[in-house]
Amino acid sequence: MVNGRIPPHNLEAEESLLGAMLLSKEATAEGVERVAAEDFYAPQNGVIFSAIQSLYRQGEPIDAVMVRDELVRMDQPL
């Protein structure tokens, strides 16, 4: 909350971005370039984004299993 008000957010858009990043290298590159983990309203979505971003920067493949493994390495299991 900011000044007692909930900031604007769209959880479906956050989830759609993360899903697109799991499916497309182009979406991952675009997402990493334009978005930061702090931009997510839902903290868990920011953590997932950080895992995808980490894998992308390491040049690793990005899929659900790799993201789960990265979350465990980050000590952030879901």
PDB file with one MODEL, atoms N, CA, C and O in Angstrom:
MODEL        1
ATOM      1  N   MET A   1       0.826  -1.172   0.000  1.00  0.00           N
ATOM      2  CA  MET A   1       0.000   0.000   0.000  1.00  0.00           C
ATOM      3  C   MET A   1       0.880   1.249   0.000  1.00  0.00           C
ATOM      4  O   MET A   1       1.938   1.289   0.629  1.00  0.00           O
ATOM      5  N   VAL A   2       0.429   2.225  -0.695  1.00  0.00           N
ATOM      6  CA  VAL A   2       1.111   3.510  -0.738  1.00  0.00           C
ATOM      7  C   VAL A   2       0.124   4.556  -0.255  1.00  0.00           C
ATOM      8  O   VAL A   2      -0.941   4.732  -0.848  1.00  0.00           O
ATOM      9  N   ASN A   3       0.470   5.245   0.810  1.00  0.00           N
ATOM     10  CA  ASN A   3      -0.426   6.243   1.382  1.00  0.00           C
ATOM     11  C   ASN A   3      -1.826   5.691   1.620  1.00  0.00           C
ATOM     12  O   ASN A   3      -2.823   6.375   1.389  1.00  0.00           O
ATOM     13  N   GLY A   4      -1.888   4.426   2.092  1.00  0.00           N
ATOM     14  CA  GLY A   4      -3.164   3.808   2.371  1.00  0.00           C
ATOM     15  C   GLY A   4      -3.923   3.337   1.145  1.00  0.00           C
ATOM     16  O   GLY A   4      -5.070   2.902   1.254  1.00  0.00           O
ATOM     17  N   ARG A   5      -3.303   3.418  -0.014  1.00  0.00           N
ATOM     18  CA  ARG A   5      -3.971   3.012  -1.263  1.00  0.00           C
ATOM     19  C   ARG A   5      -3.197   1.877  -1.906  1.00  0.00           C
ATOM     20  O   ARG A   5      -1.971   1.823  -1.814  1.00  0.00           O
ATOM     21  N   ILE A   6      -3.902   0.984  -2.548  1.00  0.00           N
ATOM     22  CA  ILE A   6      -3.264  -0.109  -3.278  1.00  0.00           C
ATOM     23  C   ILE A   6      -2.846   0.423  -4.643  1.00  0.00           C
ATOM     24  O   ILE A   6      -3.674   0.968  -5.373  1.00  0.00           O
ATOM     25  N   PRO A   7      -1.545   0.270  -5.002  1.00  0.00           N
ATOM     26  CA  PRO A   7      -1.112   0.769  -6.303  1.00  0.00           C
ATOM     27  C   PRO A   7      -1.742  -0.044  -7.441  1.00  0.00           C
ATOM     28  O   PRO A   7      -2.130  -1.195  -7.238  1.00  0.00           O
ATOM     29  N   PRO A   8      -1.844   0.539  -8.610  1.00  0.00           N
ATOM     30  CA  PRO A   8      -2.402  -0.185  -9.750  1.00  0.00           C
ATOM     31  C   PRO A   8      -1.562  -1.430 -10.039  1.00  0.00           C
ATOM     32  O   PRO A   8      -0.335  -1.412  -9.939  1.00  0.00           O
ATOM     33  N   HIS A   9      -2.245  -2.492 -10.392  1.00  0.00           N
ATOM     34  CA  HIS A   9      -1.545  -3.727 -10.723  1.00  0.00           C
ATOM     35  C   HIS A   9      -2.444  -4.610 -11.585  1.00  0.00           C
ATOM     36  O   HIS A   9      -3.660  -4.431 -11.647  1.00  0.00           O
ATOM     37  N   ASN A  10      -1.800  -5.565 -12.246  1.00  0.00           N
ATOM     38  CA  ASN A  10      -2.521  -6.513 -13.081  1.00  0.00           C
ATOM     39  C   ASN A  10      -1.792  -7.843 -12.986  1.00  0.00           C
ATOM     40  O   ASN A  10      -0.815  -8.079 -13.698  1.00  0.00           O
ATOM     41  N   LEU A  11      -2.269  -8.708 -12.105  1.00  0.00           N
ATOM     42  CA  LEU A  11      -1.603  -9.986 -11.882  1.00  0.00           C
ATOM     43  C   LEU A  11      -1.627 -10.866 -13.125  1.00  0.00           C
ATOM     44  O   LEU A  11      -0.681 -11.614 -13.372  1.00  0.00           O
ATOM     45  N   GLU A  12      -2.695 -10.783 -13.906  1.00  0.00           N
ATOM     46  CA  GLU A  12      -2.758 -11.570 -15.139  1.00  0.00           C
ATOM     47  C   GLU A  12      -1.678 -11.137 -16.118  1.00  0.00           C
ATOM     48  O   GLU A  12      -1.097 -11.982 -16.800  1.00  0.00           O
ATOM     49  N   ALA A  13      -1.398  -9.859 -16.203  1.00  0.00           N
ATOM     50  CA  ALA A  13      -0.338  -9.376 -17.088  1.00  0.00           C
ATOM     51  C   ALA A  13       1.025  -9.868 -16.605  1.00  0.00           C
ATOM     52  O   ALA A  13       1.865 -10.268 -17.411  1.00  0.00           O
ATOM     53  N   GLU A  14       1.241  -9.837 -15.290  1.00  0.00           N
ATOM     54  CA  GLU A  14       2.504 -10.341 -14.741  1.00  0.00           C
ATOM     55  C   GLU A  14       2.690 -11.812 -15.092  1.00  0.00           C
ATOM     56  O   GLU A  14       3.759 -12.219 -15.547  1.00  0.00           O
ATOM     57  N   GLU A  15       1.648 -12.599 -14.880  1.00  0.00           N
ATOM     58  CA  GLU A  15       1.715 -14.030 -15.160  1.00  0.00           C
ATOM     59  C   GLU A  15       1.879 -14.300 -16.654  1.00  0.00           C
ATOM     60  O   GLU A  15       2.568 -15.242 -17.044  1.00  0.00           O
ATOM     61  N   SER A  16       1.258 -13.488 -17.476  1.00  0.00           N
ATOM     62  CA  SER A  16       1.397 -13.638 -18.924  1.00  0.00           C
ATOM     63  C   SER A  16       2.826 -13.367 -19.374  1.00  0.00           C
ATOM     64  O   SER A  16       3.363 -14.084 -20.219  1.00  0.00           O
ATOM     65  N   LEU A  17       3.439 -12.336 -18.809  1.00  0.00           N
ATOM     66  CA  LEU A  17       4.833 -12.034 -19.145  1.00  0.00           C
ATOM     67  C   LEU A  17       5.729 -13.200 -18.761  1.00  0.00           C
ATOM     68  O   LEU A  17       6.556 -13.636 -19.562  1.00  0.00           O
ATOM     69  N   LEU A  18       5.573 -13.711 -17.541  1.00  0.00           N
ATOM     70  CA  LEU A  18       6.410 -14.826 -17.104  1.00  0.00           C
ATOM     71  C   LEU A  18       6.184 -16.051 -17.989  1.00  0.00           C
ATOM     72  O   LEU A  18       7.141 -16.740 -18.342  1.00  0.00           O
ATOM     73  N   GLY A  19       4.939 -16.327 -18.348  1.00  0.00           N
ATOM     74  CA  GLY A  19       4.650 -17.457 -19.236  1.00  0.00           C
ATOM     75  C   GLY A  19       5.283 -17.279 -20.598  1.00  0.00           C
ATOM     76  O   GLY A  19       5.844 -18.224 -21.153  1.00  0.00           O
ATOM     77  N   ALA A  20       5.199 -16.079 -21.140  1.00  0.00           N
ATOM     78  CA  ALA A  20       5.818 -15.813 -22.447  1.00  0.00           C
ATOM     79  C   ALA A  20       7.326 -15.986 -22.375  1.00  0.00           C
ATOM     80  O   ALA A  20       7.940 -16.496 -23.312  1.00  0.00           O
ATOM     81  N   MET A  21       7.927 -15.560 -21.262  1.00  0.00           N
ATOM     82  CA  MET A  21       9.374 -15.701 -21.106  1.00  0.00           C
ATOM     83  C   MET A  21       9.784 -17.167 -21.028  1.00  0.00           C
ATOM     84  O   MET A  21      10.891 -17.519 -21.436  1.00  0.00           O
ATOM     85  N   LEU A  22       8.912 -18.023 -20.511  1.00  0.00           N
ATOM     86  CA  LEU A  22       9.206 -19.458 -20.480  1.00  0.00           C
ATOM     87  C   LEU A  22       9.109 -20.090 -21.862  1.00  0.00           C
ATOM     88  O   LEU A  22       9.733 -21.118 -22.123  1.00  0.00           O
ATOM     89  N   LEU A  23       8.336 -19.484 -22.737  1.00  0.00           N
ATOM     90  CA  LEU A  23       8.081 -20.069 -24.053  1.00  0.00           C
ATOM     91  C   LEU A  23       8.935 -19.499 -25.174  1.00  0.00           C
ATOM     92  O   LEU A  23       9.114 -20.153 -26.202  1.00  0.00           O
ATOM     93  N   SER A  24       9.457 -18.313 -25.002  1.00  0.00           N
ATOM     94  CA  SER A  24      10.098 -17.622 -26.124  1.00  0.00           C
ATOM     95  C   SER A  24      11.382 -16.912 -25.710  1.00  0.00           C
ATOM     96  O   SER A  24      11.395 -16.119 -24.769  1.00  0.00           O
ATOM     97  N   LYS A  25      12.463 -17.211 -26.432  1.00  0.00           N
ATOM     98  CA  LYS A  25      13.734 -16.514 -26.174  1.00  0.00           C
ATOM     99  C   LYS A  25      13.595 -15.026 -26.436  1.00  0.00           C
ATOM    100  O   LYS A  25      14.178 -14.211 -25.721  1.00  0.00           O
ATOM    101  N   GLU A  26      12.832 -14.668 -27.448  1.00  0.00           N
ATOM    102  CA  GLU A  26      12.638 -13.254 -27.772  1.00  0.00           C
ATOM    103  C   GLU A  26      11.891 -12.539 -26.650  1.00  0.00           C
ATOM    104  O   GLU A  26      12.241 -11.418 -26.281  1.00  0.00           O
ATOM    105  N   ALA A  27      10.868 -13.185 -26.111  1.00  0.00           N
ATOM    106  CA  ALA A  27      10.116 -12.585 -25.000  1.00  0.00           C
ATOM    107  C   ALA A  27      11.003 -12.454 -23.768  1.00  0.00           C
ATOM    108  O   ALA A  27      10.899 -11.478 -23.026  1.00  0.00           O
ATOM    109  N   THR A  28      11.873 -13.435 -23.551  1.00  0.00           N
ATOM    110  CA  THR A  28      12.793 -13.366 -22.419  1.00  0.00           C
ATOM    111  C   THR A  28      13.730 -12.180 -22.583  1.00  0.00           C
ATOM    112  O   THR A  28      13.912 -11.397 -21.651  1.00  0.00           O
ATOM    113  N   ALA A  29      14.322 -12.044 -23.755  1.00  0.00           N
ATOM    114  CA  ALA A  29      15.250 -10.940 -23.997  1.00  0.00           C
ATOM    115  C   ALA A  29      14.545  -9.599 -23.817  1.00  0.00           C
ATOM    116  O   ALA A  29      15.091  -8.682 -23.202  1.00  0.00           O
ATOM    117  N   GLU A  30      13.351  -9.489 -24.347  1.00  0.00           N
ATOM    118  CA  GLU A  30      12.584  -8.247 -24.229  1.00  0.00           C
ATOM    119  C   GLU A  30      12.210  -7.970 -22.774  1.00  0.00           C
ATOM    120  O   GLU A  30      12.321  -6.836 -22.307  1.00  0.00           O
ATOM    121  N   GLY A  31      11.770  -8.996 -22.066  1.00  0.00           N
ATOM    122  CA  GLY A  31      11.380  -8.826 -20.676  1.00  0.00           C
ATOM    123  C   GLY A  31      12.547  -8.412 -19.793  1.00  0.00           C
ATOM    124  O   GLY A  31      12.415  -7.517 -18.958  1.00  0.00           O
ATOM    125  N   VAL A  32      13.687  -9.064 -19.977  1.00  0.00           N
ATOM    126  CA  VAL A  32      14.864  -8.744 -19.170  1.00  0.00           C
ATOM    127  C   VAL A  32      15.336  -7.320 -19.441  1.00  0.00           C
ATOM    128  O   VAL A  32      15.836  -6.645 -18.540  1.00  0.00           O
ATOM    129  N   GLU A  33      15.179  -6.868 -20.673  1.00  0.00           N
ATOM    130  CA  GLU A  33      15.607  -5.525 -21.039  1.00  0.00           C
ATOM    131  C   GLU A  33      14.685  -4.443 -20.480  1.00  0.00           C
ATOM    132  O   GLU A  33      15.149  -3.356 -20.136  1.00  0.00           O
ATOM    133  N   ARG A  34      13.389  -4.727 -20.386  1.00  0.00           N
ATOM    134  CA  ARG A  34      12.408  -3.688 -20.061  1.00  0.00           C
ATOM    135  C   ARG A  34      11.848  -3.722 -18.642  1.00  0.00           C
ATOM    136  O   ARG A  34      11.269  -2.737 -18.183  1.00  0.00           O
ATOM    137  N   VAL A  35      12.016  -4.844 -17.946  1.00  0.00           N
ATOM    138  CA  VAL A  35      11.352  -5.027 -16.659  1.00  0.00           C
ATOM    139  C   VAL A  35      12.390  -5.352 -15.591  1.00  0.00           C
ATOM    140  O   VAL A  35      13.446  -5.909 -15.891  1.00  0.00           O
ATOM    141  N   ALA A  36      12.085  -5.004 -14.351  1.00  0.00           N
ATOM    142  CA  ALA A  36      12.915  -5.367 -13.202  1.00  0.00           C
ATOM    143  C   ALA A  36      12.048  -6.153 -12.223  1.00  0.00           C
ATOM    144  O   ALA A  36      10.824  -6.021 -12.228  1.00  0.00           O
ATOM    145  N   ALA A  37      12.673  -6.958 -11.397  1.00  0.00           N
ATOM    146  CA  ALA A  37      11.926  -7.759 -10.420  1.00  0.00           C
ATOM    147  C   ALA A  37      11.064  -6.872  -9.523  1.00  0.00           C
ATOM    148  O   ALA A  37       9.977  -7.269  -9.104  1.00  0.00           O
ATOM    149  N   GLU A  38      11.553  -5.685  -9.237  1.00  0.00           N
ATOM    150  CA  GLU A  38      10.828  -4.766  -8.360  1.00  0.00           C
ATOM    151  C   GLU A  38       9.562  -4.212  -8.999  1.00  0.00           C
ATOM    152  O   GLU A  38       8.723  -3.637  -8.306  1.00  0.00           O
ATOM    153  N   ASP A  39       9.413  -4.377 -10.310  1.00  0.00           N
ATOM    154  CA  ASP A  39       8.234  -3.878 -11.011  1.00  0.00           C
ATOM    155  C   ASP A  39       6.990  -4.729 -10.759  1.00  0.00           C
ATOM    156  O   ASP A  39       5.873  -4.286 -11.023  1.00  0.00           O
ATOM    157  N   PHE A  40       7.176  -5.936 -10.253  1.00  0.00           N
ATOM    158  CA  PHE A  40       6.055  -6.842 -10.053  1.00  0.00           C
ATOM    159  C   PHE A  40       5.315  -6.504  -8.769  1.00  0.00           C
ATOM    160  O   PHE A  40       5.934  -6.232  -7.740  1.00  0.00           O
ATOM    161  N   TYR A  41       4.003  -6.523  -8.830  1.00  0.00           N
ATOM    162  CA  TYR A  41       3.175  -6.279  -7.654  1.00  0.00           C
ATOM    163  C   TYR A  41       3.223  -7.488  -6.726  1.00  0.00           C
ATOM    164  O   TYR A  41       3.365  -7.344  -5.512  1.00  0.00           O
ATOM    165  N   ALA A  42       3.101  -8.680  -7.308  1.00  0.00           N
ATOM    166  CA  ALA A  42       3.135  -9.909  -6.517  1.00  0.00           C
ATOM    167  C   ALA A  42       4.588 -10.305  -6.271  1.00  0.00           C
ATOM    168  O   ALA A  42       5.320 -10.579  -7.223  1.00  0.00           O
ATOM    169  N   PRO A  43       5.008 -10.340  -5.030  1.00  0.00           N
ATOM    170  CA  PRO A  43       6.412 -10.658  -4.731  1.00  0.00           C
ATOM    171  C   PRO A  43       6.880 -11.973  -5.343  1.00  0.00           C
ATOM    172  O   PRO A  43       8.013 -12.058  -5.818  1.00  0.00           O
ATOM    173  N   GLN A  44       6.031 -13.001  -5.344  1.00  0.00           N
ATOM    174  CA  GLN A  44       6.444 -14.288  -5.903  1.00  0.00           C
ATOM    175  C   GLN A  44       6.704 -14.190  -7.401  1.00  0.00           C
ATOM    176  O   GLN A  44       7.553 -14.908  -7.928  1.00  0.00           O
ATOM    177  N   ASN A  45       5.987 -13.312  -8.088  1.00  0.00           N
ATOM    178  CA  ASN A  45       6.244 -13.124  -9.512  1.00  0.00           C
ATOM    179  C   ASN A  45       7.602 -12.451  -9.733  1.00  0.00           C
ATOM    180  O   ASN A  45       8.310 -12.775 -10.686  1.00  0.00           O
ATOM    181  N   GLY A  46       7.956 -11.528  -8.861  1.00  0.00           N
ATOM    182  CA  GLY A  46       9.271 -10.898  -8.937  1.00  0.00           C
ATOM    183  C   GLY A  46      10.388 -11.899  -8.706  1.00  0.00           C
ATOM    184  O   GLY A  46      11.440 -11.816  -9.341  1.00  0.00           O
ATOM    185  N   VAL A  47      10.167 -12.847  -7.800  1.00  0.00           N
ATOM    186  CA  VAL A  47      11.174 -13.879  -7.525  1.00  0.00           C
ATOM    187  C   VAL A  47      11.328 -14.789  -8.740  1.00  0.00           C
ATOM    188  O   VAL A  47      12.448 -15.130  -9.119  1.00  0.00           O
ATOM    189  N   ILE A  48      10.227 -15.181  -9.346  1.00  0.00           N
ATOM    190  CA  ILE A  48      10.288 -16.017 -10.555  1.00  0.00           C
ATOM    191  C   ILE A  48      10.993 -15.261 -11.668  1.00  0.00           C
ATOM    192  O   ILE A  48      11.821 -15.834 -12.377  1.00  0.00           O
ATOM    193  N   PHE A  49      10.677 -13.984 -11.830  1.00  0.00           N
ATOM    194  CA  PHE A  49      11.355 -13.165 -12.836  1.00  0.00           C
ATOM    195  C   PHE A  49      12.856 -13.148 -12.586  1.00  0.00           C
ATOM    196  O   PHE A  49      13.641 -13.277 -13.526  1.00  0.00           O
ATOM    197  N   SER A  50      13.264 -12.990 -11.332  1.00  0.00           N
ATOM    198  CA  SER A  50      14.692 -12.961 -10.999  1.00  0.00           C
ATOM    199  C   SER A  50      15.374 -14.269 -11.379  1.00  0.00           C
ATOM    200  O   SER A  50      16.511 -14.260 -11.851  1.00  0.00           O
ATOM    201  N   ALA A  51      14.695 -15.388 -11.178  1.00  0.00           N
ATOM    202  CA  ALA A  51      15.257 -16.685 -11.556  1.00  0.00           C
ATOM    203  C   ALA A  51      15.420 -16.778 -13.074  1.00  0.00           C
ATOM    204  O   ALA A  51      16.452 -17.237 -13.564  1.00  0.00           O
ATOM    205  N   ILE A  52      14.406 -16.346 -13.809  1.00  0.00           N
ATOM    206  CA  ILE A  52      14.491 -16.354 -15.278  1.00  0.00           C
ATOM    207  C   ILE A  52      15.616 -15.433 -15.735  1.00  0.00           C
ATOM    208  O   ILE A  52      16.399 -15.795 -16.613  1.00  0.00           O
ATOM    209  N   GLN A  53      15.698 -14.258 -15.148  1.00  0.00           N
ATOM    210  CA  GLN A  53      16.738 -13.291 -15.495  1.00  0.00           C
ATOM    211  C   GLN A  53      18.128 -13.876 -15.237  1.00  0.00           C
ATOM    212  O   GLN A  53      19.032 -13.706 -16.055  1.00  0.00           O
ATOM    213  N   SER A  54      18.303 -14.553 -14.124  1.00  0.00           N
ATOM    214  CA  SER A  54      19.580 -15.167 -13.786  1.00  0.00           C
ATOM    215  C   SER A  54      19.968 -16.227 -14.812  1.00  0.00           C
ATOM    216  O   SER A  54      21.108 -16.264 -15.274  1.00  0.00           O
ATOM    217  N   LEU A  55      19.023 -17.080 -15.164  1.00  0.00           N
ATOM    218  CA  LEU A  55      19.296 -18.107 -16.172  1.00  0.00           C
ATOM    219  C   LEU A  55      19.645 -17.474 -17.510  1.00  0.00           C
ATOM    220  O   LEU A  55      20.573 -17.922 -18.184  1.00  0.00           O
ATOM    221  N   TYR A  56      18.920 -16.449 -17.896  1.00  0.00           N
ATOM    222  CA  TYR A  56      19.163 -15.759 -19.165  1.00  0.00           C
ATOM    223  C   TYR A  56      20.581 -15.189 -19.206  1.00  0.00           C
ATOM    224  O   TYR A  56      21.289 -15.339 -20.202  1.00  0.00           O
ATOM    225  N   ARG A  57      20.980 -14.548 -18.138  1.00  0.00           N
ATOM    226  CA  ARG A  57      22.318 -13.937 -18.087  1.00  0.00           C
ATOM    227  C   ARG A  57      23.429 -14.978 -18.079  1.00  0.00           C
ATOM    228  O   ARG A  57      24.547 -14.701 -18.512  1.00  0.00           O
ATOM    229  N   GLN A  58      23.118 -16.186 -17.584  1.00  0.00           N
ATOM    230  CA  GLN A  58      24.095 -17.268 -17.588  1.00  0.00           C
ATOM    231  C   GLN A  58      24.118 -18.018 -18.921  1.00  0.00           C
ATOM    232  O   GLN A  58      24.966 -18.881 -19.145  1.00  0.00           O
ATOM    233  N   GLY A  59      23.183 -17.678 -19.793  1.00  0.00           N
ATOM    234  CA  GLY A  59      23.097 -18.359 -21.089  1.00  0.00           C
ATOM    235  C   GLY A  59      22.495 -19.753 -20.990  1.00  0.00           C
ATOM    236  O   GLY A  59      22.684 -20.583 -21.879  1.00  0.00           O
ATOM    237  N   GLU A  60      21.774 -20.005 -19.914  1.00  0.00           N
ATOM    238  CA  GLU A  60      21.151 -21.308 -19.691  1.00  0.00           C
ATOM    239  C   GLU A  60      19.787 -21.371 -20.376  1.00  0.00           C
ATOM    240  O   GLU A  60      19.156 -20.339 -20.607  1.00  0.00           O
ATOM    241  N   PRO A  61      19.335 -22.582 -20.699  1.00  0.00           N
ATOM    242  CA  PRO A  61      17.984 -22.709 -21.240  1.00  0.00           C
ATOM    243  C   PRO A  61      16.959 -22.322 -20.179  1.00  0.00           C
ATOM    244  O   PRO A  61      17.198 -22.475 -18.981  1.00  0.00           O
ATOM    245  N   ILE A  62      15.835 -21.827 -20.629  1.00  0.00           N
ATOM    246  CA  ILE A  62      14.793 -21.384 -19.701  1.00  0.00           C
ATOM    247  C   ILE A  62      13.547 -22.217 -19.947  1.00  0.00           C
ATOM    248  O   ILE A  62      12.894 -22.115 -20.985  1.00  0.00           O
ATOM    249  N   ASP A  63      13.243 -23.041 -18.962  1.00  0.00           N
ATOM    250  CA  ASP A  63      11.997 -23.802 -18.956  1.00  0.00           C
ATOM    251  C   ASP A  63      11.583 -23.980 -17.502  1.00  0.00           C
ATOM    252  O   ASP A  63      12.301 -23.565 -16.592  1.00  0.00           O
ATOM    253  N   ALA A  64      10.440 -24.589 -17.287  1.00  0.00           N
ATOM    254  CA  ALA A  64       9.897 -24.690 -15.928  1.00  0.00           C
ATOM    255  C   ALA A  64      10.837 -25.436 -14.980  1.00  0.00           C
ATOM    256  O   ALA A  64      10.969 -25.058 -13.816  1.00  0.00           O
ATOM    257  N   VAL A  65      11.486 -26.485 -15.465  1.00  0.00           N
ATOM    258  CA  VAL A  65      12.386 -27.262 -14.609  1.00  0.00           C
ATOM    259  C   VAL A  65      13.613 -26.441 -14.243  1.00  0.00           C
ATOM    260  O   VAL A  65      14.026 -26.430 -13.083  1.00  0.00           O
ATOM    261  N   MET A  66      14.200 -25.755 -15.218  1.00  0.00           N
ATOM    262  CA  MET A  66      15.378 -24.934 -14.942  1.00  0.00           C
ATOM    263  C   MET A  66      15.045 -23.782 -13.997  1.00  0.00           C
ATOM    264  O   MET A  66      15.848 -23.441 -13.129  1.00  0.00           O
ATOM    265  N   VAL A  67      13.871 -23.185 -14.161  1.00  0.00           N
ATOM    266  CA  VAL A  67      13.470 -22.091 -13.277  1.00  0.00           C
ATOM    267  C   VAL A  67      13.281 -22.615 -11.856  1.00  0.00           C
ATOM    268  O   VAL A  67      13.709 -21.972 -10.898  1.00  0.00           O
ATOM    269  N   ARG A  68      12.646 -23.774 -11.715  1.00  0.00           N
ATOM    270  CA  ARG A  68      12.489 -24.371 -10.387  1.00  0.00           C
ATOM    271  C   ARG A  68      13.849 -24.627  -9.751  1.00  0.00           C
ATOM    272  O   ARG A  68      14.055 -24.306  -8.581  1.00  0.00           O
ATOM    273  N   ASP A  69      14.773 -25.200 -10.507  1.00  0.00           N
ATOM    274  CA  ASP A  69      16.116 -25.465  -9.984  1.00  0.00           C
ATOM    275  C   ASP A  69      16.826 -24.167  -9.579  1.00  0.00           C
ATOM    276  O   ASP A  69      17.520 -24.125  -8.563  1.00  0.00           O
ATOM    277  N   GLU A  70      16.649 -23.120 -10.372  1.00  0.00           N
ATOM    278  CA  GLU A  70      17.275 -21.828 -10.056  1.00  0.00           C
ATOM    279  C   GLU A  70      16.659 -21.237  -8.787  1.00  0.00           C
ATOM    280  O   GLU A  70      17.369 -20.645  -7.974  1.00  0.00           O
ATOM    281  N   LEU A  71      15.359 -21.392  -8.614  1.00  0.00           N
ATOM    282  CA  LEU A  71      14.711 -20.908  -7.394  1.00  0.00           C
ATOM    283  C   LEU A  71      15.258 -21.638  -6.167  1.00  0.00           C
ATOM    284  O   LEU A  71      15.454 -21.023  -5.119  1.00  0.00           O
ATOM    285  N   VAL A  72      15.503 -22.938  -6.291  1.00  0.00           N
ATOM    286  CA  VAL A  72      16.077 -23.705  -5.186  1.00  0.00           C
ATOM    287  C   VAL A  72      17.493 -23.201  -4.902  1.00  0.00           C
ATOM    288  O   VAL A  72      17.866 -23.027  -3.741  1.00  0.00           O
ATOM    289  N   ARG A  73      18.293 -22.962  -5.966  1.00  0.00           N
ATOM    290  CA  ARG A  73      19.653 -22.435  -5.785  1.00  0.00           C
ATOM    291  C   ARG A  73      19.623 -21.060  -5.110  1.00  0.00           C
ATOM    292  O   ARG A  73      20.517 -20.715  -4.338  1.00  0.00           O
ATOM    293  N   MET A  74      18.583 -20.284  -5.414  1.00  0.00           N
ATOM    294  CA  MET A  74      18.432 -18.950  -4.818  1.00  0.00           C
ATOM    295  C   MET A  74      17.831 -19.035  -3.414  1.00  0.00           C
ATOM    296  O   MET A  74      17.598 -18.013  -2.768  1.00  0.00           O
ATOM    297  N   ASP A  75      17.581 -20.265  -2.946  1.00  0.00           N
ATOM    298  CA  ASP A  75      16.945 -20.490  -1.656  1.00  0.00           C
ATOM    299  C   ASP A  75      15.561 -19.858  -1.614  1.00  0.00           C
ATOM    300  O   ASP A  75      15.144 -19.299  -0.599  1.00  0.00           O
ATOM    301  N   GLN A  76      14.851 -19.959  -2.751  1.00  0.00           N
ATOM    302  CA  GLN A  76      13.506 -19.387  -2.885  1.00  0.00           C
ATOM    303  C   GLN A  76      12.526 -20.430  -3.439  1.00  0.00           C
ATOM    304  O   GLN A  76      11.831 -20.150  -4.416  1.00  0.00           O
ATOM    305  N   PRO A  77      12.455 -21.625  -2.839  1.00  0.00           N
ATOM    306  CA  PRO A  77      11.515 -22.613  -3.397  1.00  0.00           C
ATOM    307  C   PRO A  77      10.071 -22.121  -3.251  1.00  0.00           C
ATOM    308  O   PRO A  77       9.710 -21.463  -2.275  1.00  0.00           O
ATOM    309  N   LEU A  78       9.280 -22.457  -4.235  1.00  0.00           N
ATOM    310  CA  LEU A  78       7.863 -22.060  -4.205  1.00  0.00           C
ATOM    311  C   LEU A  78       6.994 -23.211  -3.750  1.00  0.00           C
ATOM    312  O   LEU A  78       5.775 -23.067  -3.663  1.00  0.00           O
TER     313      LEU A  78
ENDMDL
END
